[in-house]
């Protein structure tokens, strides 16, 4: 019974372990090793959650809450990590996270690196928090967004993207997506500080499910608040936005916003810090394009479709993108097209009379904005953006190549604008000045393009080279070797390009005697080439060299325009050496003497060049006279009635007539030099001109120089008197009439051959032929009739002189043939005009009637015995009546008619072609020798 009673006594429960303190939890977490098998049961009980959270709040009241709270929370999270899926632990994560967020928002614990470490650990275990409690966590995070003013205050936002993602994709939360959208609206409606703005951009890159409407509102809010962001935070902000773009987040909007912000808003402030920030942003953009090429294409499409986005920053972005091979041509191409389009649009509006002035002014401002943007992008290229230098070189030359012969007027300089050509030159000049590393490439590209492009396209490149030489002579001295390589192709270039090249390099000769000597050597070789254009180019180079030395000696050593670069000691020594020469004319005189025996075109260039030399220094005329006098005496005969030997100026080869000596240019040269002589001053040339032309001052030379000038003056005076009288030598007048008749005969044959046979399609006359017809009608036919009238007037005035009888006979044999050939030529022009429907005689004057009357013999013949009853009948109608006859019959009828000679004296007006036949015989098919002596001659009717 006692035993039963003992058995019936209730058993005492096992003793419960004492509750753990926060210190025990920390110590437990620090014990190693630790496994889930040794976790105290207290921690596994849901009843312990309240106690565990209370430890957190108690530690927040400690003197050092940051370390104390961090130590406790990390220890607790370490224990939870042993079995995070355990229901007891997962239910503990929710109150632990919410309590810690509350302590941070209430500032009971500081926002410091310790708190950032705890937030990262909480984010790692956030996925184990019950889904129904995540909404509470998200609400707690966004509660105090307006209080975020520093980077540490925004630490909790690192948890928000993960919370939103869990809610958005959770099936356990009813209306989870609607909640996410409402939370976005809450975020967008609150005020963002500059720190919060940066944090939001980095946060939203992890939220890919934002709809387009809210994404647009988000970007609008970001770009509106970027003005308040610290400059040092802008590069990181742009980088985060580019990451958004790479994930398909408003690609066009982000690119346009970045371009407009740096190009318009912050771009209006020009400081070194802003330039450095822009340089860093450009590097981020360049890197982003390399990672995602679609961003580069978006940049190109933006500028292509929206000229409002064209600013200095967008230009720099395109230049940066052009460094990527796949976008090189397209980026430079869109920049070039954008610049050209603004000029074309302005020209179009400027030429339109019906457009309002306000619209024209708007397009003018567009051109100025484009020019300013491009030049600013180039000038700021040395602020952390040196990688765009090769793109700028490519862009500058692309603009210069755009200025071809065809569109130079369209893209030229307008009032108030720079112009495409000057803009391209200014771009490369600025780059040449700012970047030493770009100079080699610019000179090399100039050389390559001058040699490879067409003459019209290479002209802007030559202007660039000349501008570089003029503005930066000392830096250009470092590239003399490349310039010599370019000069080696002098004889193979177009004549105009070769002349322009030497002209561009002239200012550099003041500083480099070596380059000047090399140029002279190249020119000497070119003078022995067979091509006329090469010889002309070489002569132009010689003239320009002489002009440059004259100006140099006249203006002094340092007359060159001020340069931004200073010469080194060696360069200054070379410069001083090069300026000491005064014998360049003497050195080149032999070469110029050779020009006096070359083609007429070469001589014309030399005569014009000599005038330019005297214009620069009129007192140098004496030396030029000495140079020209021996050559002039080859064509001047002082002891004869006719002073000019014109026959020596023309030669005939293979049936063609060539001008061997341009006598008109020679006389014009001498006349101008005489006119340029200083009046009322000493006749002694200046020392500078003598030194420049290579002559020493002595009484003998001075006397000879004065003698040369007097000879020229006297000769020119006699020639003027002779030309005014019109009294040509017998042989000269006759030869001129015969040559002109032969010329018109060839013109008639040319016109006849252009008339298509019957049954064949008539082709239109070529433009060159139409120009030939215009020139002959306007500049040859009419003056020729005046000349013939003058000749016959001289016959009448000198009819009583025996010496003129033979002259009258010869001229009266040539004049009818000349008139016939003119009319024959015009006849075929009429036929060709009717067949082709092109009025070829629109430039010809209407002819006048050429009637003649018979003069009595006593009016002409003096002592000579002449039959008194043999009239000489002559009328142009004789040719017109025979227009239907064959060429041979016409020739016979023109010579004689019943033994009567026909003499023609035309009116001074030119004549449209009458219907007459053509004479296929040579011009010397004159009337036969068997003629009766004339008793009367024909002159114009007084009635006319």
PyMOL commands that set and color helices and strands:
alter all, ss='L'
color gray80, all
select helices_A, chain A and resi 2-8+22-30+36-38+41-44+46-60+65-83+87-105+113-124+126-128+131-141+145-147+152-169+176-189+194-204+212-228+231-246+251-268+272-291+293-305+307-309+312-321+325-351+357-379+386-402+420-434+436-452+455-471+473-487+490-492+495-509+513-527+532-555+569-578+584-595+600-616+618-632+646-649+663-675+687-693+699-725+730-753+767-797+802-836+857-859+877-881+887-895
alter helices_A, ss='H'
color red, helices_A
select strands_A, chain A and resi 650-653+656-659+852-854+938-940
alter strands_A, ss='S'
color yellow, strands_A
deselect
rebuild
show_as cartoon
